[in-house]
């Protein structure tokens, strides 16, 4: 059984059903990573007011007001990472051009 080389210019009538016809599959994997960071800040303010009234003889009234303010800040950070993998597969079939019956060819 002759062996055909379909990559040479001498080959013109190689059958397409030649057993040496090969198929190449190329697989490419692409990985995409997306990171999302969310920061939430919560501020709480507490105000306390204290009023003291002192009454002294001779009818003098003194009022003292004390105000205290406390502020609390809480920060929360959330990080979310999403990874997506995409696989691309491409199949290439070797081109069969054909060989002349009068030429001995090899299929490389």
N, CA, C and O atoms as a Tinker XYZ file with bonds, in Angstrom:
   432  protein
     1  N      0.859000   -1.190000    0.000000    73     2
     2  CA     0.000000    0.000000    0.000000    64     1     3
     3  C      0.895000    1.240000    0.000000    63     2     4     5
     4  O      1.734000    1.397000    0.887000    81     3
     5  N      0.727000    2.089000   -0.955000    73     3     6
     6  CA     1.608000    3.259000   -1.027000    64     5     7
     7  C      1.296000    4.237000    0.101000    63     6     8     9
     8  O      0.163000    4.328000    0.574000    81     7
     9  N      2.334000    4.968000    0.521000    73     7    10
    10  CA     2.175000    5.999000    1.544000    64     9    11
    11  C      2.217000    7.347000    0.845000    63    10    12    13
    12  O      3.129000    7.613000    0.063000    81    11
    13  N      1.251000    8.186000    1.115000    73    11    14
    14  CA     1.124000    9.437000    0.392000    64    13    15
    15  C      1.677000   10.591000    1.224000    63    14    16    17
    16  O      1.555000   10.616000    2.448000    81    15
    17  N      2.280000   11.529000    0.531000    73    15    18
    18  CA     2.723000   12.774000    1.160000    64    17    19
    19  C      1.924000   13.902000    0.523000    63    18    20    21
    20  O      2.204000   14.317000   -0.601000    81    19
    21  N      0.940000   14.388000    1.243000    73    19    22
    22  CA     0.049000   15.390000    0.682000    64    21    23
    23  C      0.589000   16.792000    0.867000    63    22    24    25
    24  O     -0.126000   17.753000    0.583000    81    23
    25  N      1.831000   16.954000    1.335000    73    23    26
    26  CA     2.410000   18.274000    1.517000    64    25    27
    27  C      3.393000   18.612000    0.401000    63    26    28    29
    28  O      4.057000   19.647000    0.465000    81    27
    29  N      3.499000   17.766000   -0.615000    73    27    30
    30  CA     4.426000   18.043000   -1.705000    64    29    31
    31  C      3.647000   18.422000   -2.952000    63    30    32    33
    32  O      2.495000   18.024000   -3.121000    81    31
    33  N      4.277000   19.185000   -3.816000    73    31    34
    34  CA     3.605000   19.602000   -5.051000    64    33    35
    35  C      3.428000   18.443000   -6.025000    63    34    36    37
    36  O      2.683000   18.565000   -6.997000    81    35
    37  N      4.105000   17.315000   -5.776000    73    35    38
    38  CA     3.969000   16.172000   -6.678000    64    37    39
    39  C      2.659000   15.427000   -6.451000    63    38    40    41
    40  O      2.235000   14.635000   -7.292000    81    39
    41  N      2.022000   15.682000   -5.315000    73    39    42
    42  CA     0.807000   14.943000   -4.980000    64    41    43
    43  C     -0.387000   15.705000   -5.519000    63    42    44    45
    44  O     -0.549000   16.890000   -5.228000    81    43
    45  N     -1.215000   15.048000   -6.291000    73    43    46
    46  CA    -2.370000   15.720000   -6.879000    64    45    47
    47  C     -3.651000   14.940000   -6.715000    63    46    48    49
    48  O     -4.727000   15.531000   -6.813000    81    47
    49  N     -3.595000   13.641000   -6.470000    73    47    50
    50  CA    -4.812000   12.838000   -6.442000    64    49    51
    51  C     -4.891000   11.956000   -5.200000    63    50    52    53
    52  O     -5.367000   10.822000   -5.262000    81    51
    53  N     -4.422000   12.485000   -4.080000    73    51    54
    54  CA    -4.450000   11.674000   -2.854000    64    53    55
    55  C     -5.895000   11.530000   -2.401000    63    54    56    57
    56  O     -6.604000   12.533000   -2.313000    81    55
    57  N     -6.354000   10.320000   -2.110000    73    55    58
    58  CA    -7.753000   10.146000   -1.668000    64    57    59
    59  C     -7.985000   10.810000   -0.316000    63    58    60    61
    60  O     -7.117000   10.798000    0.556000    81    59
    61  N     -9.156000   11.380000   -0.163000    73    59    62
    62  CA    -9.472000   12.072000    1.092000    64    61    63
    63  C     -9.674000   11.097000    2.237000    63    62    64    65
    64  O     -9.682000   11.496000    3.402000    81    63
    65  N     -9.837000    9.821000    1.913000    73    63    66
    66  CA   -10.079000    8.836000    2.973000    64    65    67
    67  C     -8.800000    8.109000    3.335000    63    66    68    69
    68  O     -8.835000    7.006000    3.879000    81    67
    69  N     -7.677000    8.728000    3.033000    73    67    70
    70  CA    -6.406000    8.078000    3.347000    64    69    71
    71  C     -6.285000    7.896000    4.849000    63    70    72    73
    72  O     -6.574000    8.828000    5.599000    81    71
    73  N     -5.863000    6.713000    5.316000    73    71    74
    74  CA    -5.815000    6.471000    6.767000    64    73    75
    75  C     -4.818000    7.361000    7.484000    63    74    76    77
    76  O     -4.882000    7.496000    8.706000    81    75
    77  N     -3.913000    7.963000    6.759000    73    75    78
    78  CA    -2.929000    8.811000    7.435000    64    77    79
    79  C     -3.436000   10.225000    7.658000    63    78    80    81
    80  O     -2.743000   11.048000    8.257000    81    79
    81  N     -4.640000   10.514000    7.182000    73    79    82
    82  CA    -5.187000   11.850000    7.413000    64    81    83
    83  C     -5.393000   12.044000    8.911000    63    82    84    85
    84  O     -6.004000   11.215000    9.586000    81    83
    85  N     -4.868000   13.161000    9.412000    73    83    86
    86  CA    -4.891000   13.367000   10.857000    64    85    87
    87  C     -5.725000   14.591000   11.215000    63    86    88    89
    88  O     -5.932000   15.501000   10.411000    81    87
    89  N     -6.180000   14.569000   12.430000    73    87    90
    90  CA    -6.930000   15.712000   12.964000    64    89    91
    91  C     -6.203000   16.212000   14.204000    63    90    92    93
    92  O     -5.868000   15.442000   15.104000    81    91
    93  N     -5.966000   17.525000   14.229000    73    91    94
    94  CA    -5.283000   18.135000   15.365000    64    93    95
    95  C     -6.288000   18.962000   16.150000    63    94    96    97
    96  O     -7.039000   19.756000   15.584000    81    95
    97  N     -6.290000   18.766000   17.441000    73    95    98
    98  CA    -7.176000   19.535000   18.316000    64    97    99
    99  C     -6.322000   20.370000   19.261000    63    98   100   101
   100  O     -5.464000   19.851000   19.975000    81    99
   101  N     -6.576000   21.666000   19.249000    73    99   102
   102  CA    -5.856000   22.582000   20.124000    64   101   103
   103  C     -6.830000   23.092000   21.179000    63   102   104   105
   104  O     -7.871000   23.665000   20.857000    81   103
   105  N     -6.487000   22.879000   22.411000    73   103   106
   106  CA    -7.340000   23.342000   23.514000    64   105   107
   107  C     -6.607000   24.445000   24.262000    63   106   108   109
   108  O     -5.465000   24.286000   24.692000    81   107
   109  N     -7.291000   25.550000   24.399000    73   107   110
   110  CA    -6.703000   26.676000   25.122000    64   109   111
   111  C     -7.645000   27.038000   26.261000    63   110   112   113
   112  O     -8.846000   27.221000   26.062000    81   111
   113  N     -7.086000   27.136000   27.434000    73   111   114
   114  CA    -7.891000   27.486000   28.613000    64   113   115
   115  C     -7.487000   28.878000   29.084000    63   114   116   117
   116  O     -6.311000   29.160000   29.314000    81   115
   117  N     -8.475000   29.725000   29.217000    73   115   118
   118  CA    -8.240000   31.082000   29.697000    64   117   119
   119  C     -8.949000   31.241000   31.038000    63   118   120   121
   120  O    -10.133000   30.929000   31.162000    81   119
   121  N     -8.231000   31.720000   32.021000    73   119   122
   122  CA    -8.798000   31.923000   33.353000    64   121   123
   123  C     -8.847000   33.416000   33.653000    63   122   124   125
   124  O     -7.837000   34.116000   33.585000    81   123
   125  N    -10.022000   33.873000   33.978000    73   123   126
   126  CA   -10.211000   35.278000   34.315000    64   125   127
   127  C    -10.611000   35.360000   35.787000    63   126   128   129
   128  O    -11.538000   34.681000   36.230000    81   127
   129  N     -9.907000   36.192000   36.528000    73   127   130
   130  CA   -10.210000   36.367000   37.953000    64   129   131
   131  C    -10.658000   37.805000   38.184000    63   130   132   133
   132  O     -9.955000   38.758000   37.849000    81   131
   133  N    -11.831000   37.932000   38.756000    73   131   134
   134  CA   -12.371000   39.248000   39.055000    64   133   135
   135  C    -12.471000   39.391000   40.572000    63   134   136   137
   136  O    -13.055000   38.540000   41.242000    81   135
   137  N    -11.904000   40.465000   41.109000    73   135   138
   138  CA   -11.948000   40.699000   42.547000    64   137   139
   139  C    -12.726000   41.983000   42.813000    63   138   140   141
   140  O    -12.405000   43.051000   42.292000    81   139
   141  N    -13.734000   41.846000   43.621000    73   139   142
   142  CA   -14.561000   42.997000   43.981000    64   141   143
   143  C    -14.404000   43.251000   45.476000    63   142   144   145
   144  O    -14.597000   42.347000   46.289000    81   143
   145  N    -14.057000   44.475000   45.831000    73   143   146
   146  CA   -13.898000   44.832000   47.241000    64   145   147
   147  C    -14.935000   45.886000   47.601000    63   146   148   149
   148  O    -15.022000   46.942000   46.975000    81   147
   149  N    -15.707000   45.574000   48.613000    73   147   150
   150  CA   -16.738000   46.491000   49.074000    64   149   151
   151  C    -16.390000   46.930000   50.496000    63   150   152   153
   152  O    -16.160000   46.094000   51.370000    81   151
   153  N    -16.352000   48.225000   50.718000    73   151   154
   154  CA   -16.050000   48.752000   52.048000    64   153   155
   155  C    -17.261000   49.531000   52.557000    63   154   156   157
   156  O    -17.745000   50.464000   51.917000    81   155
   157  N    -17.721000   49.121000   53.709000    73   155   158
   158  CA   -18.866000   49.781000   54.324000    64   157   159
   159  C    -18.403000   50.436000   55.628000    63   158   160   161
   160  O    -17.795000   49.784000   56.477000    81   159
   161  N    -18.695000   51.728000   55.775000    73   159   162
   162  CA   -18.318000   52.445000   56.998000    64   161   163
   163  C    -19.586000   52.924000   57.702000    63   162   164   165
   164  O    -20.422000   53.614000   57.118000    81   163
   165  N    -19.702000   52.543000   58.949000    73   163   166
   166  CA   -20.860000   52.932000   59.750000    64   165   167
   167  C    -20.375000   53.828000   60.884000    63   166   168   169
   168  O    -19.477000   53.448000   61.635000    81   167
   169  N    -20.959000   55.000000   61.009000    73   167   170
   170  CA   -20.583000   55.936000   62.080000    64   169   171
   171  C    -21.778000   56.160000   62.997000    63   170   172   173
   172  O    -22.862000   56.539000   62.555000    81   171
   173  N    -21.558000   55.922000   64.257000    73   171   174
   174  CA   -22.608000   56.106000   65.247000    64   173   175
   175  C    -22.172000   57.230000   66.191000    63   174   176   177
   176  O    -21.071000   57.192000   66.740000    81   175
   177  N    -23.032000   58.222000   66.375000    73   175   178
   178  CA   -22.729000   59.349000   67.271000    64   177   179
   179  C    -23.747000   59.378000   68.406000    63   178   180   181
   180  O    -24.958000   59.410000   68.186000    81   179
   181  N    -23.223000   59.365000   69.603000    73   179   182
   182  CA   -24.084000   59.406000   70.783000    64   181   183
   183  C    -23.800000   60.710000   71.539000    63   182   184   185
   184  O    -22.649000   61.021000   71.843000    81   183
   185  N    -24.843000   61.455000   71.832000    73   183   186
   186  CA   -24.685000   62.724000   72.550000    64   185   187
   187  C    -25.449000   62.644000   73.867000    63   186   188   189
   188  O    -26.639000   62.332000   73.909000    81   187
   189  N    -24.739000   62.931000   74.911000    73   187   190
   190  CA   -25.348000   62.904000   76.245000    64   189   191
   191  C    -25.286000   64.328000   76.815000    63   190   192   193
   192  O    -24.228000   64.957000   76.811000    81   191
   193  N    -26.404000   64.818000   77.293000    73   191   194
   194  CA   -26.459000   66.170000   77.866000    64   193   195
   195  C    -26.908000   66.078000   79.326000    63   194   196   197
   196  O    -27.945000   65.504000   79.657000    81   195
   197  N    -26.096000   66.659000   80.157000    73   195   198
   198  CA   -26.414000   66.658000   81.583000    64   197   199
   199  C    -26.599000   68.118000   82.028000    63   198   200   201
   200  O    -25.741000   68.967000   81.788000    81   199
   201  N    -27.711000   68.382000   82.666000    73   199   202
   202  CA   -27.986000   69.741000   83.138000    64   201   203
   203  C    -28.098000   69.727000   84.665000    63   202   204   205
   204  O    -28.888000   68.992000   85.257000    81   203
   205  N    -27.287000   70.558000   85.253000    73   203   206
   206  CA   -27.305000   70.662000   86.728000    64   205   207
   207  C    -27.754000   72.063000   87.101000    63   206   208   209
   208  O    -27.226000   73.050000   86.589000    81   207
   209  N    -28.720000   72.146000   87.986000    73   207   210
   210  CA   -29.218000   73.456000   88.448000    64   209   211
   211  C    -28.953000   73.581000   89.947000    63   210   212   213
   212  O    -29.356000   72.742000   90.753000    81   211
   213  N    -28.267000   74.652000   90.278000    73   211   214
   214  CA   -27.939000   74.911000   91.684000    64   213   215
   215  C    -28.641000   76.207000   92.119000    63   214   216   217
   216  O    -28.527000   77.247000   91.471000    81   215
   217  N    -29.351000   76.107000   93.209000    73   215   218
   218  CA   -30.045000   77.294000   93.722000    64   217   219
   219  C    -29.405000   77.718000   95.040000    63   218   220   221
   220  O    -29.314000   76.937000   95.987000    81   219
   221  N    -28.970000   78.959000   95.076000    73   219   222
   222  CA   -28.355000   79.496000   96.285000    64   221   223
   223  C    -29.277000   80.555000   96.890000    63   222   224   225
   224  O    -30.118000   81.141000   96.209000    81   223
   225  N    -29.092000   80.777000   98.183000    73   223   226
   226  CA   -29.875000   81.843000   98.832000    64   225   227
   227  C    -29.593000   83.172000   98.128000    63   226   228   229
   228  O    -28.624000   83.283000   97.377000    81   227
   229  N    -30.364000   84.090000   98.348000    73   227   230
   230  CA   -30.388000   85.382000   97.666000    64   229   231
   231  C    -30.950000   85.188000   96.243000    63   230   232   233
   232  O    -30.766000   86.051000   95.384000    81   231
   233  N    -31.618000   84.083000   96.000000    73   231   234
   234  CA   -32.352000   83.822000   94.768000    64   233   235
   235  C    -31.445000   83.949000   93.550000    63   234   236   237
   236  O    -31.717000   84.708000   92.619000    81   235
   237  N    -30.392000   83.206000   93.584000    73   235   238
   238  CA   -29.548000   83.115000   92.388000    64   237   239
   239  C    -29.589000   81.670000   91.897000    63   238   240   241
   240  O    -29.315000   80.729000   92.641000    81   239
   241  N    -29.929000   81.531000   90.661000    73   239   242
   242  CA   -29.999000   80.191000   90.084000    64   241   243
   243  C    -28.917000   80.048000   89.011000    63   242   244   245
   244  O    -28.835000   80.824000   88.059000    81   243
   245  N    -28.126000   79.058000   89.204000    73   243   246
   246  CA   -27.063000   78.805000   88.226000    64   245   247
   247  C    -27.343000   77.468000   87.531000    63   246   248   249
   248  O    -27.556000   76.445000   88.181000    81   247
   249  N    -27.336000   77.503000   86.231000    73   247   250
   250  CA   -27.568000   76.272000   85.461000    64   249   251
   251  C    -26.305000   75.916000   84.697000    63   250   252   253
   252  O    -25.758000   76.739000   83.963000    81   251
   253  N    -25.859000   74.719000   84.871000    73   251   254
   254  CA   -24.661000   74.247000   84.173000    64   253   255
   255  C    -25.065000   73.094000   83.252000    63   254   256   257
   256  O    -25.696000   72.126000   83.676000    81   255
   257  N    -24.695000   73.222000   82.024000    73   255   258
   258  CA   -25.017000   72.172000   81.056000    64   257   259
   259  C    -23.723000   71.566000   80.517000    63   258   260   261
   260  O    -22.841000   72.276000   80.033000    81   259
   261  N    -23.629000   70.272000   80.609000    73   259   262
   262  CA   -22.456000   69.557000   80.113000    64   261   263
   263  C    -22.899000   68.619000   78.982000    63   262   264   265
   264  O    -23.800000   67.796000   79.145000    81   263
   265  N    -22.258000   68.766000   77.874000    73   263   266
   266  CA   -22.599000   67.906000   76.730000    64   265   267
   267  C    -21.395000   67.050000   76.371000    63   266   268   269
   268  O    -20.290000   67.558000   76.182000    81   267
   269  N    -21.622000   65.754000   76.281000    73   267   270
   270  CA   -20.570000   64.804000   75.906000    64   269   271
   271  C    -20.985000   64.112000   74.614000    63   270   272   273
   272  O    -22.085000   63.571000   74.503000    81   271
   273  N    -20.094000   64.140000   73.656000    73   271   274
   274  CA   -20.390000   63.489000   72.379000    64   273   275
   275  C    -19.390000   62.366000   72.142000    63   274   276   277
   276  O    -18.178000   62.570000   72.210000    81   275
   277  N    -19.907000   61.198000   71.868000    73   275   278
   278  CA   -19.081000   60.030000   71.591000    64   277   279
   279  C    -19.360000   59.574000   70.166000    63   278   280   281
   280  O    -20.513000   59.364000   69.788000    81   279
   281  N    -18.306000   59.422000   69.383000    73   279   282
   282  CA   -18.471000   58.961000   68.000000    64   281   283
   283  C    -17.752000   57.636000   67.812000    63   282   284   285
   284  O    -16.570000   57.505000   68.129000    81   283
   285  N    -18.475000   56.668000   67.298000    73   283   286
   286  CA   -17.916000   55.343000   67.040000    64   285   287
   287  C    -17.999000   55.067000   65.539000    63   286   288   289
   288  O    -19.061000   55.186000   64.928000    81   287
   289  N    -16.875000   54.702000   64.967000    73   287   290
   290  CA   -16.848000   54.400000   63.536000    64   289   291
   291  C    -16.448000   52.948000   63.340000    63   290   292   293
   292  O    -15.426000   52.490000   63.852000    81   291
   293  N    -17.276000   52.236000   62.588000    73   291   294
   294  CA   -17.018000   50.836000   62.292000    64   293   295
   295  C    -16.855000   50.680000   60.782000    63   294   296   297
   296  O    -17.715000   51.110000   60.014000    81   295
   297  N    -15.761000   50.071000   60.363000    73   295   298
   298  CA   -15.509000   49.864000   58.939000    64   297   299
   299  C    -15.447000   48.373000   58.655000    63   298   300   301
   300  O    -14.694000   47.633000   59.289000    81   299
   301  N    -16.245000   47.951000   57.702000    73   299   302
   302  CA   -16.284000   46.549000   57.301000    64   301   303
   303  C    -15.874000   46.451000   55.842000    63   302   304   305
   304  O    -16.424000   47.147000   54.989000    81   303
   305  N    -14.920000   45.598000   55.558000    73   303   306
   306  CA   -14.468000   45.405000   54.180000    64   305   307
   307  C    -14.746000   43.970000   53.759000    63   306   308   309
   308  O    -14.345000   43.019000   54.429000    81   307
   309  N    -15.435000   43.836000   52.643000    73   307   310
   310  CA   -15.770000   42.522000   52.111000    64   309   311
   311  C    -15.113000   42.375000   50.745000    63   310   312   313
   312  O    -15.287000   43.231000   49.878000    81   311
   313  N    -14.364000   41.300000   50.550000    73   311   314
   314  CA   -13.706000   41.052000   49.270000    64   313   315
   315  C    -14.268000   39.774000   48.673000    63   314   316   317
   316  O    -14.272000   38.719000   49.307000    81   315
   317  N    -14.741000   39.890000   47.444000    73   315   318
   318  CA   -15.300000   38.751000   46.723000    64   317   319
   319  C    -14.435000   38.485000   45.500000    63   318   320   321
   320  O    -14.184000   39.393000   44.708000    81   319
   321  N    -13.978000   37.251000   45.340000    73   319   322
   322  CA   -13.157000   36.884000   44.187000    64   321   323
   323  C    -13.902000   35.843000   43.370000    63   322   324   325
   324  O    -14.317000   34.803000   43.881000    81   323
   325  N    -14.060000   36.147000   42.097000    73   323   326
   326  CA   -14.735000   35.235000   41.184000    64   325   327
   327  C    -13.740000   34.805000   40.121000    63   326   328   329
   328  O    -13.099000   35.649000   39.494000    81   327
   329  N    -13.606000   33.504000   39.910000    73   327   330
   330  CA   -12.693000   32.982000   38.897000    64   329   331
   331  C    -13.502000   32.250000   37.835000    63   330   332   333
   332  O    -14.273000   31.335000   38.125000    81   331
   333  N    -13.300000   32.681000   36.609000    73   331   334
   334  CA   -13.996000   32.067000   35.483000    64   333   335
   335  C    -12.953000   31.449000   34.551000    63   334   336   337
   336  O    -11.979000   32.103000   34.180000    81   335
   337  N    -13.161000   30.204000   34.180000    73   335   338
   338  CA   -12.254000   29.518000   33.265000    64   337   339
   339  C    -12.999000   29.220000   31.971000    63   338   340   341
   340  O    -14.048000   28.576000   31.962000    81   339
   341  N    -12.421000   29.708000   30.883000    73   339   342
   342  CA   -13.007000   29.492000   29.568000    64   341   343
   343  C    -12.063000   28.610000   28.766000    63   342   344   345
   344  O    -10.881000   28.927000   28.626000    81   343
   345  N    -12.576000   27.513000   28.242000    73   343   346
   346  CA   -11.770000   26.601000   27.431000    64   345   347
   347  C    -12.203000   26.719000   25.976000    63   346   348   349
   348  O    -13.377000   26.574000   25.635000    81   347
   349  N    -11.219000   26.984000   25.140000    73   347   350
   350  CA   -11.479000   27.092000   23.705000    64   349   351
   351  C    -10.816000   25.907000   23.017000    63   350   352   353
   352  O     -9.615000   25.686000   23.172000    81   351
   353  N    -11.596000   25.148000   22.258000    73   351   354
   354  CA   -11.068000   23.978000   21.547000    64   353   355
   355  C    -11.198000   24.213000   20.049000    63   354   356   357
   356  O    -12.279000   24.497000   19.534000    81   355
   357  N    -10.078000   24.088000   19.375000    73   355   358
   358  CA   -10.088000   24.247000   17.923000    64   357   359
   359  C     -9.559000   22.962000   17.301000    63   358   360   361
   360  O     -8.534000   22.424000   17.721000    81   359
   361  N    -10.277000   22.482000   16.293000    73   359   362
   362  CA    -9.893000   21.238000   15.622000    64   361   363
   363  C     -9.469000   21.574000   14.193000    63   362   364   365
   364  O    -10.222000   22.179000   13.431000    81   363
   365  N     -8.258000   21.171000   13.853000    73   363   366
   366  CA    -7.737000   21.393000   12.505000    64   365   367
   367  C     -7.498000   20.033000   11.851000    63   366   368   369
   368  O     -6.855000   19.157000   12.429000    81   367
   369  N     -8.022000   19.873000   10.645000    73   367   370
   370  CA    -7.812000   18.622000    9.914000    64   369   371
   371  C     -6.762000   18.862000    8.841000    63   370   372   373
   372  O     -6.813000   19.832000    8.085000    81   371
   373  N     -5.810000   17.939000    8.805000    73   371   374
   374  CA    -4.761000   18.078000    7.810000    64   373   375
   375  C     -5.365000   18.047000    6.413000    63   374   376   377
   376  O     -6.264000   17.257000    6.125000    81   375
   377  N     -4.853000   18.923000    5.552000    73   375   378
   378  CA    -5.396000   19.016000    4.192000    64   377   379
   379  C     -4.872000   17.856000    3.346000    63   378   380   381
   380  O     -3.671000   17.594000    3.281000    81   379
   381  N     -5.804000   17.185000    2.711000    73   379   382
   382  CA    -5.445000   16.079000    1.817000    64   381   383
   383  C     -5.535000   16.595000    0.388000    63   382   384   385
   384  O     -6.627000   16.881000   -0.103000    81   383
   385  N     -4.411000   16.714000   -0.271000    73   383   386
   386  CA    -4.410000   17.222000   -1.646000    64   385   387
   387  C     -4.507000   16.058000   -2.638000    63   386   388   389
   388  O     -5.233000   16.138000   -3.630000    81   387
   389  N     -3.792000   15.009000   -2.371000    73   387   390
   390  CA    -3.877000   13.864000   -3.263000    64   389   391
   391  C     -2.527000   13.553000   -3.893000    63   390   392   393
   392  O     -1.691000   14.443000   -4.048000    81   391
   393  N     -2.315000   12.298000   -4.254000    73   391   394
   394  CA    -1.062000   11.872000   -4.847000    64   393   395
   395  C     -1.342000   11.201000   -6.181000    63   394   396   397
   396  O     -2.358000   10.529000   -6.360000    81   395
   397  N     -0.437000   11.394000   -7.093000    73   395   398
   398  CA    -0.548000   10.704000   -8.382000    64   397   399
   399  C     -0.199000    9.240000   -8.214000    63   398   400   401
   400  O      0.686000    8.897000   -7.431000    81   399
   401  N     -0.884000    8.378000   -8.939000    73   399   402
   402  CA    -0.627000    6.940000   -8.829000    64   401   403
   403  C      0.770000    6.580000   -9.337000    63   402   404   405
   404  O      1.262000    5.485000   -9.064000    81   403
   405  N      1.415000    7.494000  -10.077000    73   403   406
   406  CA     2.747000    7.194000  -10.584000    64   405   407
   407  C      3.848000    7.707000   -9.663000    63   406   408   409
   408  O      5.028000    7.566000   -9.985000    81   407
   409  N      3.488000    8.300000   -8.524000    73   407   410
   410  CA     4.492000    8.868000   -7.624000    64   409   411
   411  C      4.384000    8.164000   -6.281000    63   410   412   413
   412  O      3.287000    7.961000   -5.762000    81   411
   413  N      5.522000    7.796000   -5.728000    73   411   414
   414  CA     5.539000    7.208000   -4.390000    64   413   415
   415  C      5.711000    8.349000   -3.389000    63   414   416   417
   416  O      6.720000    9.054000   -3.399000    81   415
   417  N      4.720000    8.514000   -2.537000    73   415   418
   418  CA     4.746000    9.641000   -1.603000    64   417   419
   419  C      4.641000    9.121000   -0.179000    63   418   420   421
   420  O      4.193000    8.000000    0.062000    81   419
   421  N      5.061000    9.951000    0.748000    73   419   422
   422  CA     4.906000    9.647000    2.180000    64   421   423
   423  C      4.059000   10.741000    2.809000    63   422   424   425
   424  O      4.124000   11.908000    2.423000    81   423
   425  N      3.270000   10.334000    3.781000    73   423   426
   426  CA     2.409000   11.289000    4.501000    64   425   427
   427  C      3.105000   11.617000    5.812000    63   426   428   429
   428  O      3.172000   10.796000    6.726000    81   427
   429  N      3.622000   12.840000    5.881000    73   427   430
   430  CA     4.371000   13.173000    7.099000    64   429   431
   431  C      3.509000   13.937000    8.073000    63   430   432
   432  O      3.973000   14.301000    9.154000    81   431
